[in-house]
């Protein structure tokens, strides 16, 4: 496989409703797409970051420069191109897993398409339907939250994740549990908003029977998570703290988590995500696939990952209409609480040219043979 052209496309898609976390409030999805054309196929990928370095140190403008000046030149210089060789070529560039994931994923998609192989098959997927959870942002009032959750449950989502922050935690979680009962699979996600000094308050979440408390402390505070885990009955799930299979192994050894959220873009791509899955499976740690408000491009690839056997908890992979009135691909639809894993070559989806034109803000060619 030889790369003939690489294009970077900036897109902006309005969200159906604002999405608020402890980090930010999003009203639209502004992100980057990477299109790689080879002599035998093409591949697509979606940037997992944001225009500003709020959720992650990486941001779109920085990723653009890094790709143009450092990553693309190294990868296009490979004498033999395969997705498995991409990480090694990019290794001299420190950090920046989101940008690296973008390039590796587009090439992986192209490689799978060249062999007419679904991405889920390449990764080792064992199921064709994925249980879908939904992430519910912070609302202005508890009644508004109750109405929002009721709507998602009526649509068939099998798990509810509530975003929390100091001042918006015990009351909304208590209200949702009281309204919908003990059988609803419920979890909370703090996005690093707390410190270990908040342990007494976080311990009060134990009474609500949460399946997990996701990333309560800072991403680099594995020791704090290990201490907090001793104080809580609720299992701690790590998200932002896990950047690699090595991180996962260390966190498990420390006792810092009992569950891991695998976000492929955050860990450098789907090959490293598979390694994290394998480490967790070897230690009996369940995993699930997190989301970053992906369009159909990233959503399809996340579904392929979530088909692996260790992904035993409902995933943050919602239907397209959870976020977008119009997606960049054929929309994903919820059926009996699940989404279907695409079975076509590569990611199994095709980008809609009209939708892409409508939502494109800018584009540039990073490489042309």
C-alpha positions, 0 to 999 in steps of 0.5 A: 500500500502506498499513500498518494494523498492525505487531506485534513478537513475541518468540520463543524456540526451543530449538536441537537442540544448543548452538552455540559460537563465539568470541563466545558459546554459544547453546542457544536462538534468542531473537529478534524477529519483525515482522509488518506488515499492510497493506490488501492483504497482510502481511509477515514479517521476523526480527531478525538480532541477539541478546538481548545485544550480543556478536556485534553492538552491537545487541541485541533490547531496543534494537531494540525501543525503536528501532523503537517510538520512531523507525523505525516512526513515520518509516516509517508517516508516508510518504505513499506506501509502498514498500520502496524508500522505507523506507531513506530514511525511516529514514536520519535515525536513525544506525546500527542496521542490524539494526533497520532491516533488520527493518522494511524486510524485512517491508515488502518481503515485504508488497510482493512478496506484494501483487504475487504476486511471489517475493522472489527474482524481485524481487531478480534471482535466477537459480537455484531451488536453492542449495548448502548449507554448514553451520557447525560450532561449537566442540566440547569435543574433536576426536573430537567435532568429527570425529563432528559433521562426519561426520554433516553430510557424511553428510546431504549438506552440500557445504561445512564451515565450522569455527568457530575461536578462539585455542587451537582452530584448527590442531589441529581444522582439521588433524584434519578435513582428515586425516579427510575428505581434500582433496576436502571444501570446508573453511573456517574462521571466526574471528569477529574472534578474532585480531589481526595479531600472530597472523599467523604462526599464521594462516599455518599454516592455509595448509597445509590448503587452506581455501577461505577464512578468514573474518573473522580480525581485528576488524571495524574493522581493514580495514588489518590484513586488507589486511596479513594478506592479503599474508601468507596464501595462503588467501583472506580473506573479510570478514563483520562488516567489511562493513556496506554496499556502500561498505564492500565497495568500500573493502575490495576497493580496499584488498585486504583480502578476496578473498571477501565474506559477505553477511548481509542483516540486518547490512547493513540489509536485502535491498536493500543486500545486493543492492547489495553483491552488485552491487559485488562482481560488478563487481570479480570478488569471489565472495559467499555468504550467511551465516546467523544461526541463522534460523528458516524466515522468515529462511531463506526470505528468505536463499535468495531472496538467494542465488539471485542470480548472484554467489552462487557459493560454498556458503552458510550456509543449512542445513536446518531440522533443523540447528538446530530440532526444530520450525520456524516454517514448513514445514521446509526439507529438504536434497536432493542438497546443496541447498535449494530457493528458495521460489517463492510470493509474497514469501518464499514461506513461511507462518508456522505459527500453532500453532508461533508460539503455542508459541514466543511469549514476548511481543508488542506492537503498535507501530502500528495505523491 
